Amino acid sequence: MSTPAPQPSPEPFGARLRRAMDVRGPLCVGIDPHASLLAAWGLEDDVAGLERFTRTVVDALAGEVAVLKPQSAFFERFGSRGVAVLERAIADARSAGALVLTDAKRGDIGSTMAAYAAAYLDPGSPLFSDAVTVSPYLGFGSLRPALDAARAAGAGVFVLALTSNPEGAEVQRATAAGGRPVAQTVLDHIARENAGAGPLGSVGAVVGATLGRAGVDLAVNGPLLAPGLGAQGATAEDLPEVFGDAVRNVVPSISRGVLGHGPSVAALRESAAREAERLRQVLA
Ligand SMILES: O=c1ccn([C@@H]2O[C@H](COP(=O)(O)O)[C@@H](O)[C@H]2O)c(=O)[nH]1
Protein backbone atom coordinates (compact mmCIF):
# COMPACT_ATOMS: atom_id res chain seq x y z
CA MET A 1 0.00 0.00 0.00
CA SER A 2 1.45 3.38 -0.96
CA THR A 3 1.75 6.17 1.61
CA PRO A 4 -0.58 9.09 0.84
CA ALA A 5 1.26 12.18 -0.42
CA PRO A 6 1.55 14.85 2.27
CA GLN A 7 -0.99 17.65 1.78
CA PRO A 8 0.30 21.22 1.58
CA SER A 9 -0.72 23.29 4.62
CA PRO A 10 -3.44 25.77 3.78
CA GLU A 11 -2.35 29.41 3.85
CA PRO A 12 -3.40 30.83 7.22
CA PHE A 13 -6.44 33.11 7.35
CA GLY A 14 -4.44 35.98 8.86
CA ALA A 15 -2.08 36.05 5.88
CA ARG A 16 -4.97 35.88 3.41
CA LEU A 17 -6.80 38.65 5.25
CA ARG A 18 -3.76 40.94 5.36
CA ARG A 19 -3.31 40.51 1.59
CA ALA A 20 -7.00 41.20 0.93
CA MET A 21 -6.86 44.32 3.12
CA ASP A 22 -3.76 45.54 1.28
CA VAL A 23 -5.33 45.00 -2.13
CA ARG A 24 -8.99 45.93 -1.52
CA GLY A 25 -8.82 48.02 1.65
CA PRO A 26 -10.01 46.78 5.05
CA LEU A 27 -13.78 47.28 4.68
CA CYS A 28 -16.12 44.46 5.68
CA VAL A 29 -19.74 44.71 4.55
CA GLY A 30 -22.35 42.73 6.47
CA ILE A 31 -25.16 40.86 4.74
CA ASP A 32 -28.04 41.45 7.14
CA PRO A 33 -31.36 40.86 5.36
CA HIS A 34 -33.59 42.63 7.88
CA ALA A 35 -37.33 42.42 7.12
CA SER A 36 -37.34 46.22 6.87
CA LEU A 37 -34.57 46.14 4.23
CA LEU A 38 -36.38 43.48 2.20
CA ALA A 39 -39.43 45.76 2.22
CA ALA A 40 -37.35 48.81 1.29
CA TRP A 41 -35.93 46.86 -1.65
CA GLY A 42 -39.47 45.96 -2.78
CA LEU A 43 -39.03 42.31 -1.83
CA GLU A 44 -41.33 39.98 0.08
CA ASP A 45 -40.28 38.84 3.54
CA ASP A 46 -39.92 35.24 2.37
CA VAL A 47 -37.22 32.88 1.09
CA ALA A 48 -37.46 34.22 -2.47
CA GLY A 49 -36.95 37.77 -1.14
CA LEU A 50 -34.07 36.60 1.04
CA GLU A 51 -32.45 34.88 -1.93
CA ARG A 52 -32.81 37.89 -4.27
CA PHE A 53 -31.45 40.26 -1.62
CA THR A 54 -28.48 38.06 -0.81
CA ARG A 55 -27.63 37.34 -4.42
CA THR A 56 -27.71 41.07 -5.23
CA VAL A 57 -25.33 41.93 -2.39
CA VAL A 58 -22.94 39.14 -3.33
CA ASP A 59 -23.02 40.11 -7.03
CA ALA A 60 -22.47 43.77 -6.14
CA LEU A 61 -19.73 43.47 -3.55
CA ALA A 62 -17.91 40.12 -3.52
CA GLY A 63 -15.53 41.36 -6.18
CA GLU A 64 -14.99 44.70 -4.43
CA VAL A 65 -14.52 44.43 -0.67
CA ALA A 66 -12.08 42.39 1.39
CA VAL A 67 -14.67 40.73 3.60
CA LEU A 68 -18.38 39.94 3.41
CA LYS A 69 -20.04 39.07 6.71
CA PRO A 70 -23.38 37.29 6.43
CA GLN A 71 -25.32 37.48 9.68
CA SER A 72 -26.55 33.92 10.23
CA ALA A 73 -29.61 34.95 12.28
CA PHE A 74 -31.31 36.55 9.29
CA PHE A 75 -30.98 33.29 7.32
CA GLU A 76 -31.87 30.97 10.21
CA ARG A 77 -35.18 32.75 10.69
CA PHE A 78 -36.37 31.11 7.44
CA GLY A 79 -35.39 27.61 8.62
CA SER A 80 -33.57 25.12 6.43
CA ARG A 81 -34.37 26.98 3.19
CA GLY A 82 -32.87 30.14 4.66
CA VAL A 83 -29.75 28.24 5.68
CA ALA A 84 -29.51 26.91 2.11
CA VAL A 85 -29.46 30.53 0.89
CA LEU A 86 -26.63 31.23 3.35
CA GLU A 87 -24.69 28.21 2.08
CA ARG A 88 -24.92 29.41 -1.52
CA ALA A 89 -23.99 32.95 -0.52
CA ILE A 90 -20.87 31.75 1.27
CA ALA A 91 -19.76 29.64 -1.70
CA ASP A 92 -20.57 32.31 -4.30
CA ALA A 93 -18.87 35.12 -2.38
CA ARG A 94 -15.75 33.03 -1.84
CA SER A 95 -15.63 32.08 -5.54
CA ALA A 96 -15.90 35.77 -6.45
CA GLY A 97 -12.87 36.60 -4.34
CA ALA A 98 -14.23 37.90 -1.02
CA LEU A 99 -13.26 36.41 2.30
CA VAL A 100 -16.41 35.30 4.10
CA LEU A 101 -16.77 35.81 7.83
CA THR A 102 -19.95 34.15 8.99
CA ASP A 103 -21.34 36.04 11.96
CA ALA A 104 -22.86 33.25 14.03
CA LYS A 105 -21.43 34.11 17.49
CA ARG A 106 -21.29 30.48 18.52
CA GLY A 107 -20.22 29.46 22.00
CA ASP A 108 -20.90 26.34 24.08
CA ILE A 109 -19.20 23.68 26.15
CA GLY A 110 -16.20 22.24 24.35
CA SER A 111 -17.84 19.03 23.15
CA THR A 112 -20.65 21.01 21.49
CA MET A 113 -18.21 23.63 20.28
CA ALA A 114 -16.56 20.81 18.33
CA ALA A 115 -19.83 20.39 16.41
CA TYR A 116 -20.02 24.12 15.68
CA ALA A 117 -16.43 23.94 14.50
CA ALA A 118 -17.39 21.06 12.19
CA ALA A 119 -20.23 23.20 10.80
CA TYR A 120 -18.23 26.36 10.01
CA LEU A 121 -14.57 25.41 9.96
CA ASP A 122 -14.40 21.98 8.33
CA PRO A 123 -13.65 22.49 4.61
CA GLY A 124 -16.07 19.66 3.80
CA SER A 125 -19.04 21.42 5.39
CA PRO A 126 -21.56 23.33 3.24
CA LEU A 127 -21.25 26.27 5.68
CA PHE A 128 -17.45 26.33 5.59
CA SER A 129 -16.34 29.95 5.88
CA ASP A 130 -13.02 31.73 5.90
CA ALA A 131 -13.81 32.72 9.48
CA VAL A 132 -16.60 32.63 12.04
CA THR A 133 -17.49 34.72 15.09
CA VAL A 134 -17.47 32.94 18.45
CA SER A 135 -18.35 33.89 22.02
CA PRO A 136 -15.78 33.24 24.77
CA TYR A 137 -18.25 33.72 27.60
CA LEU A 138 -18.38 30.02 28.47
CA GLY A 139 -14.65 30.40 29.10
CA PHE A 140 -11.96 30.95 26.49
CA GLY A 141 -10.84 27.31 26.81
CA SER A 142 -14.24 26.12 25.59
CA LEU A 143 -13.30 27.57 22.18
CA ARG A 144 -10.38 25.16 21.78
CA PRO A 145 -12.12 22.90 19.20
CA ALA A 146 -12.85 25.94 17.02
CA LEU A 147 -9.34 27.32 17.39
CA ASP A 148 -7.83 23.95 16.45
CA ALA A 149 -10.21 23.38 13.53
CA ALA A 150 -9.54 26.88 12.19
CA ARG A 151 -5.80 26.38 12.35
CA ALA A 152 -6.02 23.04 10.54
CA ALA A 153 -8.18 24.52 7.77
CA GLY A 154 -6.33 27.81 7.31
CA ALA A 155 -9.45 29.56 8.59
CA GLY A 156 -9.98 32.16 11.30
CA VAL A 157 -12.12 32.87 14.33
CA PHE A 158 -13.18 36.26 15.65
CA VAL A 159 -13.73 36.20 19.40
CA LEU A 160 -16.14 38.66 21.02
CA ALA A 161 -14.15 40.93 23.33
CA LEU A 162 -15.83 44.36 23.63
CA THR A 163 -19.03 44.34 21.59
CA SER A 164 -20.57 47.43 20.03
CA ASN A 165 -23.81 47.33 22.03
CA PRO A 166 -24.03 49.34 25.26
CA GLU A 167 -25.30 46.31 27.25
CA GLY A 168 -22.04 44.42 26.69
CA ALA A 169 -20.10 46.46 29.21
CA GLU A 170 -21.72 44.93 32.32
CA VAL A 171 -20.11 41.59 31.48
CA GLN A 172 -17.11 42.59 29.38
CA ARG A 173 -15.87 45.45 31.59
CA ALA A 174 -16.47 43.52 34.83
CA THR A 175 -13.38 42.72 36.87
CA ALA A 176 -12.17 39.16 36.40
CA ALA A 177 -10.22 37.10 38.91
CA GLY A 178 -6.79 38.72 38.82
CA GLY A 179 -8.24 42.23 38.82
CA ARG A 180 -8.29 42.80 35.05
CA PRO A 181 -11.40 43.48 32.96
CA VAL A 182 -12.97 40.32 31.55
CA ALA A 183 -12.46 41.65 28.01
CA GLN A 184 -8.74 42.09 28.68
CA THR A 185 -8.43 38.45 29.73
CA VAL A 186 -10.08 37.50 26.41
CA LEU A 187 -7.66 39.75 24.52
CA ASP A 188 -4.72 38.24 26.43
CA HIS A 189 -5.81 34.76 25.34
CA ILE A 190 -6.09 35.93 21.73
CA ALA A 191 -2.59 37.43 21.87
CA ARG A 192 -1.22 34.08 23.10
CA GLU A 193 -2.96 32.23 20.24
CA ASN A 194 -1.38 34.62 17.71
CA ALA A 195 2.11 34.70 19.20
CA GLY A 196 4.74 34.45 16.47
CA ALA A 197 2.25 34.55 13.59
CA GLY A 198 3.03 36.80 10.66
CA PRO A 199 2.02 38.97 8.92
CA LEU A 200 -1.14 38.74 11.03
CA GLY A 201 -2.53 36.06 13.34
CA SER A 202 -5.69 34.20 12.43
CA VAL A 203 -7.49 34.70 15.75
CA GLY A 204 -9.29 38.02 15.72
CA ALA A 205 -11.12 40.06 18.31
CA VAL A 206 -14.46 41.82 17.97
CA VAL A 207 -14.20 45.35 19.34
CA GLY A 208 -17.01 47.78 18.59
CA ALA A 209 -16.31 51.00 16.69
CA THR A 210 -18.87 52.64 18.97
CA LEU A 211 -16.87 52.39 22.20
CA GLY A 212 -14.87 55.60 22.36
CA ARG A 213 -11.39 54.93 23.74
CA ALA A 214 -11.33 51.15 24.18
CA GLY A 215 -9.20 51.35 27.34
CA VAL A 216 -7.76 47.85 26.87
CA ASP A 217 -4.56 46.53 25.33
CA LEU A 218 -5.42 45.68 21.72
CA ALA A 219 -1.94 44.45 20.72
CA VAL A 220 -3.15 40.92 19.96
CA ASN A 221 -1.26 40.46 16.66
CA GLY A 222 -4.56 39.64 15.02
CA PRO A 223 -7.38 41.36 13.14
CA LEU A 224 -9.82 43.54 15.05
CA LEU A 225 -13.34 43.39 13.63
CA ALA A 226 -15.00 46.73 14.35
CA PRO A 227 -18.77 46.61 13.84
CA GLY A 228 -20.89 49.66 14.53
CA LEU A 229 -20.21 51.95 11.57
CA GLY A 230 -23.32 53.51 10.08
CA ALA A 231 -26.61 52.53 11.70
CA GLN A 232 -25.10 52.21 15.19
CA GLY A 233 -23.62 55.69 14.95
CA ALA A 234 -19.86 55.17 14.63
CA THR A 235 -17.88 56.72 11.78
CA ALA A 236 -14.49 56.11 10.21
CA GLU A 237 -13.22 59.16 12.09
CA ASP A 238 -13.87 57.38 15.42
CA LEU A 239 -11.51 54.51 14.67
CA PRO A 240 -8.14 56.09 15.58
CA GLU A 241 -9.46 57.02 19.01
CA VAL A 242 -10.95 53.58 19.68
CA PHE A 243 -8.00 51.56 18.40
CA GLY A 244 -4.93 53.73 18.88
CA ASP A 245 -1.79 52.05 17.57
CA ALA A 246 -3.73 48.89 16.66
CA VAL A 247 -5.74 50.73 14.00
CA ARG A 248 -3.82 49.14 11.10
CA ASN A 249 -5.25 45.77 12.08
CA VAL A 250 -8.83 47.01 12.11
CA VAL A 251 -11.47 45.52 9.82
CA PRO A 252 -14.26 48.11 10.00
CA SER A 253 -17.68 46.60 9.45
CA ILE A 254 -20.92 48.13 8.20
CA SER A 255 -24.19 46.47 7.24
CA ARG A 256 -27.35 48.64 7.10
CA GLY A 257 -25.32 51.74 6.24
CA VAL A 258 -24.45 50.17 2.87
CA LEU A 259 -27.39 47.79 2.35
CA GLY A 260 -29.84 50.70 2.64
CA HIS A 261 -28.57 51.94 -0.73
CA GLY A 262 -29.88 48.86 -2.58
CA PRO A 263 -31.35 47.27 -4.56
CA SER A 264 -29.33 48.98 -7.29
CA VAL A 265 -26.03 47.13 -7.75
CA ALA A 266 -24.36 50.37 -8.84
CA ALA A 267 -25.62 52.22 -5.76
CA LEU A 268 -24.45 49.43 -3.44
CA ARG A 269 -21.01 49.53 -5.05
CA GLU A 270 -20.88 53.33 -4.84
CA SER A 271 -21.85 53.27 -1.19
CA ALA A 272 -19.19 50.68 -0.32
CA ALA A 273 -16.62 52.62 -2.38
CA ARG A 274 -17.46 55.82 -0.47
CA GLU A 275 -17.01 54.03 2.86
CA ALA A 276 -13.74 52.51 1.66
CA GLU A 277 -12.43 55.89 0.52
CA ARG A 278 -13.36 57.51 3.82
CA LEU A 279 -11.51 54.74 5.65
CA ARG A 280 -8.51 55.11 3.38
CA GLN A 281 -8.28 58.81 4.19
CA VAL A 282 -8.71 58.35 7.92
CA LEU A 283 -6.45 55.31 8.30
CA ALA A 284 -3.68 56.49 5.93
O1 LIG B 1 -20.21 43.73 18.69
C1 LIG B 1 -20.87 43.41 17.69
C2 LIG B 1 -20.72 42.20 17.06
C3 LIG B 1 -21.42 41.96 15.92
N1 LIG B 1 -22.28 42.86 15.41
C4 LIG B 1 -23.01 42.51 14.18
O2 LIG B 1 -22.61 43.39 13.13
C5 LIG B 1 -23.74 43.76 12.36
C6 LIG B 1 -23.97 45.25 12.50
O3 LIG B 1 -24.97 45.69 11.61
P1 LIG B 1 -25.23 47.26 11.33
O4 LIG B 1 -26.43 47.25 10.44
O5 LIG B 1 -24.00 47.82 10.64
O6 LIG B 1 -25.50 47.89 12.64
C7 LIG B 1 -24.90 42.93 12.85
O7 LIG B 1 -24.95 41.73 12.11
C8 LIG B 1 -24.52 42.61 14.28
O8 LIG B 1 -25.07 41.41 14.75
C9 LIG B 1 -22.42 44.07 16.02
O9 LIG B 1 -23.18 44.94 15.58
N2 LIG B 1 -21.70 44.32 17.16
The ligand as an SDF file (V2000), in Angstrom:
LIG
                    3D

 21 22  0  0  0  0  0  0  0  0999 V2000
  -20.2130   43.7310   18.6940 O   0  0  0  0  0  0  0  0  0  0  0  0
  -20.8680   43.4130   17.6850 C   0  0  0  0  0  0  0  0  0  0  0  0
  -20.7160   42.2040   17.0640 C   0  0  0  0  0  0  0  0  0  0  0  0
  -21.4220   41.9580   15.9250 C   0  0  0  0  0  0  0  0  0  0  0  0
  -22.2780   42.8570   15.4100 N   0  0  0  0  0  0  0  0  0  0  0  0
  -23.0060   42.5060   14.1770 C   0  0  0  0  0  0  0  0  0  0  0  0
  -22.6060   43.3910   13.1320 O   0  0  0  0  0  0  0  0  0  0  0  0
  -23.7390   43.7620   12.3570 C   0  0  0  0  0  0  0  0  0  0  0  0
  -23.9710   45.2530   12.4990 C   0  0  0  0  0  0  0  0  0  0  0  0
  -24.9670   45.6930   11.6130 O   0  0  0  0  0  0  0  0  0  0  0  0
  -25.2290   47.2560   11.3320 P   0  0  0  0  0  0  0  0  0  0  0  0
  -26.4270   47.2460   10.4390 O   0  0  0  0  0  0  0  0  0  0  0  0
  -24.0000   47.8230   10.6420 O   0  0  0  0  0  0  0  0  0  0  0  0
  -25.4970   47.8880   12.6390 O   0  0  0  0  0  0  0  0  0  0  0  0
  -24.9040   42.9260   12.8550 C   0  0  0  0  0  0  0  0  0  0  0  0
  -24.9460   41.7300   12.1140 O   0  0  0  0  0  0  0  0  0  0  0  0
  -24.5210   42.6140   14.2850 C   0  0  0  0  0  0  0  0  0  0  0  0
  -25.0700   41.4080   14.7490 O   0  0  0  0  0  0  0  0  0  0  0  0
  -22.4200   44.0720   16.0240 C   0  0  0  0  0  0  0  0  0  0  0  0
  -23.1840   44.9450   15.5820 O   0  0  0  0  0  0  0  0  0  0  0  0
  -21.7010   44.3170   17.1550 N   0  0  0  0  0  0  0  0  0  0  0  0
  1  2  2  0
  2  3  1  0
  2 21  1  0
  3  4  2  0
  4  5  1  0
  5  6  1  0
  5 19  1  0
  6  7  1  0
  6 17  1  0
  7  8  1  0
  8  9  1  0
  8 15  1  0
  9 10  1  0
 10 11  1  0
 11 12  2  0
 11 13  1  0
 11 14  1  0
 15 16  1  0
 15 17  1  0
 17 18  1  0
 19 20  2  0
 19 21  1  0
M  END
$$$$
